[in-house]
Amino acid sequence: MSATERPFEPAVSHGLNLVMKLKDRSKLPELMTKIRERGDRTREVLRRLKYLHFSRFLPVWEDGTLLVITEFDGDFDDYVMDFAADLSDEFSMILEYMRDAPPLPVHEHPREFLAYIQRRSNP
């Protein structure tokens, strides 16, 4: 079968736009400093995740919101569970600042972490 005869195959990439509100919006600069301080480790873990194409932490200073924007291949639940396992310390630290956070640490409560992400994102 030639390329022109193949049936349409949808793209495998998926986007995640996670919206998290801080308990205290004045703490957003402090949180962003902590995220930057852990940046080398976070980048190293993300490099090992071969299905991750793009990720960014984006603060919305005006209303104390942190956005996590990523693009990835594969199953959403598996993707989030890898974050629960490999970046538990980083997400536990971030979630300490958030309203309605799941139980922490993340690696001890992966299902609750997944449910939290599902409620606040567009899988």
N, C-alpha and C positions, 0 to 999 in steps of 0.2 A: 504494500500500500504506500503510495507516495504521500509526501507531506500535505499536498493539496487534497488528497482523498481522506485523510484522517478526520474522524469526527472531532468536533470542538471539545477541547479539554480545558476546564476552568483552571485559573491560576491556583497554585497551592499556598500562596502566601495569605496570611490573615493578619489583621490589625487588632491591637489591643489599646484602647484608650481608657485608662483607669483614672477616676476622679476621686480624690480623697480630701476631705475637709479637716483641717487642724482643730483641735479642741480650743487652742489659743492662737489666733492668727499672728500675734506678735512674736511667736516662737519660730516662724518660718525662716528667718535668717539663720537662727541657731541650727535648725534642722538641715538647711542647705549646706552649712559649714561642715556638719557631721557627714553628710553624704559625700561631699568633696574629699574629706579626709579618708574615707574608705574607698575612694575612686579606683585606686590601683588594684585592690583585691576584687572589686566588683567587675572591673574591665577584664581581669584575668579569667574569672568564672564565665563571664559572658562570651569571651573568645572560645572557650571550650564547648559552648552550646552551638553546635554546627547549624542548627535550624533557626537561629536568631539572626535576622538581617539588620535590625536597627533597634536602638533603645535610647530613651532620653527621659530625664527627670525635668519637668518644666514647672517652675513655681508661678503661681498667679498671686502676685504680691497684694493686690487690691483687696482680695477677699480671703486670704489665708488658705489657699487650695494648692495641693500638689498633684500634678498630672504625671502619670507614667505612660509613655507612648512607646509602643513597640510594634515591630512587624516580624512575623515568624511563620514557619512551615509546621504543619502537623496538627495534632489534636490539642484543643484548648486546655482540657483538664490535665493532660500529660505535661504540657508546657508549664502550667501554673505549679504542678506538683514538683517539677524539677527546681523551680525557684524556691519552693518551700524547703527542699532538701539542701540545695547548694548555696542559697543566699539567705538562710534563716536568720543569721545574726543581723544582716543588713536590714531585712524587712521587719524583723522584730524591733529594731531600733527606730525605724521609720514609723511603725504602727503605734509605738508608745506615744506619739504626738497626735494621733488621729482620733476623731470622734468615732464612737461605735466600733472600735477595733475588735478583732477576734481575740480569743485567748492567746497568750504568748507564753513561751517562745513559739514561733511559727513551726519549727520542726516537730514539736510535741503535739501540735494541733493542725495538721495539714488540711484536713477536711473543712475545718472552720475557716482556715485561710482561703481555701478555694471558694467557699460560699461567699465570703466577704468580697473577693475579687469579682465573682459573678454578679453580685448585687450592684457593684459600682463601675461596671465596665460594659463594653459592647463586644462580647466574644464573637 
